[in-house]
Amino acid sequence: MKRANHLAEWLFRFASSQRNIDRVAMWLGGTVSLVAAAPAIVILVMLIIR
C-alpha cells in the first residue's frame, strides 16, 4: 500500500503504538476537563453571588 505523503506515514507509525494513543487520550481528556471546569466554576460563583 502506497502512502500519500510523509505525514500520513508518520501518523500511521504513531498510531501503531498503544502507548502513544493512551498519551493522546490523557492529554485530550485533561484538556476537555479543564475547558469544562472553567465555565462551571464561573456559573457556580455567579449563582452564589446572586
GIQUI-V567223 format. One record per backbone hydrogen bond with DSSP energy under -0.5 kcal/mol. NH is the residue of the N-H (numbers start at 1). CO is the residue of the C=O. E is the energy in kcal/mol with one decimal. If there is no record, write none. Layout:
# GIQUI-V567223
NH/CO/E
NH/CO/E
This chain:
# GIQUI-V567223
9/5/-1.6
10/6/-2.6
11/7/-2.8
12/8/-2.1
13/9/-2.1
14/10/-2.8
15/11/-2.7
16/12/-0.8
17/14/-1.2
18/16/-0.6
21/17/-1.7
22/18/-2.6
23/19/-2.1
24/20/-2.3
25/21/-2.3
26/22/-2.2
27/23/-2.2
28/24/-2.7
29/25/-2.5
30/26/-2.4
31/27/-2.2
32/28/-2.6
33/29/-2.1
34/30/-2.2
35/31/-2.5
36/32/-2.2
37/33/-2.1
38/34/-1.7
39/35/-0.8
40/36/-1.2
41/37/-2.4
42/38/-2.1
43/39/-2.7
44/40/-2.3
45/41/-2.6
46/42/-2.4
47/43/-2.4
48/44/-2.1
49/45/-2.5
50/46/-2.0
